[in-house]
Amino acid sequence: MKRLINTLVAITTLLSAFSCDSFRSLTGAKKTAQGSPYEVLVVCDGREWESPLGEELRTVLGAPVEMLNQTEPMFDIVRITARDFKHLLPSYRNILKVLCSPEVKESAILAQYDVVASPQIVLTFQGPSEAAMVEYLKKNGGSLLQVLEIAERNRTAEIAKKQGAKAIEKIIREEFEIEMAVPNGYLFRAESDDFVWVSNEYPVASQGFFIYTHPFNGKASVTTEALVKARNDFAKRIPGPSDGSYMTTVKRIPNVEDDGYVDFMPQRKVVKINGREWIELRGFWDVDGDFMGGPFVSYTTLDEREGELLTIDCYVYSPKYGKRNFLRPLEHLIYGVKFPTKKD
């Protein structure tokens, strides 16, 4: 697989300033990568970290995740000096090493994978001056986030491939005739002719998704209003904690300018995943008749084999802790969905 995103170039050796000696193990065997999901170890000395370059790095990596109930950064940052890195932390899962030197001709970000640990990505951000590197980040910060996101996504896919919930995958395959890799931990909750609900329950949180099919009657079927209506029709099948309560889509949110509320519709965009177009909706859910809620993201596509719409709707409930690390792995599942050709 070609790992190239814009100016991110795969290389076989790191720059001499960050010698590969830092990555060698005595046995040559790969270690298990350290660190938490969406955590980046930034190797950057103090002067550069406190300069506009360090500020821009913090701005890019710490940009808020869109459409969460609380502010959370795209990536958590752990900063360490090059001296300490060599002796302590070469097996981190996500590493970004900063090299500012007049000997470097132009700014670039270079990528290596599984250098000493697995799964691991090691990025070297190099440039001839701090000003040039800041300008590069302003133009290419999105590419940096994207390559790190893909690394996290590939980890989720690998776990699902090696440790899949085979029984749930079978139910999804039989009901919707799609292939979808689902990691262990998820439990089957409910099923009907056009609906499957699956969730992963924790002591302090819940992450789940439900899949459903609904009629396609042209453009009117895929307006945001129509998709939200379809979502609410199926979300009613997900019960809340009290009798008669059920999941629904938030229609009004607090107005930041006063104590009132304003109408709200989920954020919509069209994304292409593995060659297939999906309508992505990001918004918030709550429970009609009780006090629960959280973020959701849904993906809807036209299943040409049946001439109907198929939606995969992912939601998170985490009242005490962050929601990013619960929601992101759900989003990753969409990238493993396949639509096998139907046999006559």
CORGI-V228021 format. One record per run of one state. SS is the DSSP state (alpha for helix, beta for strand, coil for the rest). FROM is the first residue (numbers start at 1). LEN is the number of residues. If there is no record, write none. Layout:
ss=SS from=FROM len=LEN
ss=SS from=FROM len=LEN
This chain:
ss=coil from=1 len=4
ss=beta from=5 len=1
ss=coil from=6 len=2
ss=beta from=8 len=3
ss=coil from=11 len=5
ss=alpha from=16 len=3
ss=coil from=19 len=1
ss=alpha from=20 len=4
ss=coil from=24 len=7
ss=beta from=31 len=2
ss=coil from=33 len=1
ss=beta from=34 len=1
ss=coil from=35 len=4
ss=beta from=39 len=5
ss=coil from=44 len=2
ss=alpha from=46 len=4
ss=coil from=50 len=2
ss=alpha from=52 len=10
ss=coil from=62 len=2
ss=beta from=64 len=1
ss=coil from=65 len=8
ss=beta from=73 len=1
ss=coil from=74 len=2
ss=beta from=76 len=5
ss=coil from=81 len=1
ss=alpha from=82 len=7
ss=coil from=89 len=3
ss=beta from=92 len=1
ss=coil from=93 len=1
ss=beta from=94 len=7
ss=coil from=101 len=7
ss=beta from=108 len=6
ss=coil from=114 len=3
ss=beta from=117 len=2
ss=coil from=119 len=2
ss=beta from=121 len=7
ss=coil from=128 len=2
ss=alpha from=130 len=33
ss=coil from=163 len=1
ss=beta from=164 len=1
ss=coil from=165 len=1
ss=alpha from=166 len=11
ss=coil from=177 len=2
ss=beta from=179 len=1
ss=coil from=180 len=3
ss=beta from=183 len=1
ss=coil from=184 len=3
ss=beta from=187 len=6
ss=coil from=193 len=2
ss=beta from=195 len=7
ss=coil from=202 len=4
ss=beta from=206 len=10
ss=coil from=216 len=3
ss=alpha from=219 len=4
ss=coil from=223 len=1
ss=alpha from=224 len=12
ss=coil from=236 len=3
ss=beta from=239 len=1
ss=coil from=240 len=6
ss=beta from=246 len=4
ss=coil from=250 len=2
ss=beta from=252 len=3
ss=coil from=255 len=6
ss=beta from=261 len=3
ss=coil from=264 len=3
ss=beta from=267 len=7
ss=coil from=274 len=2
ss=beta from=276 len=13
ss=coil from=289 len=4
ss=beta from=293 len=11
ss=coil from=304 len=4
ss=beta from=308 len=10
ss=coil from=318 len=6
ss=alpha from=324 len=13
ss=coil from=337 len=1
ss=beta from=338 len=1
ss=coil from=339 len=6
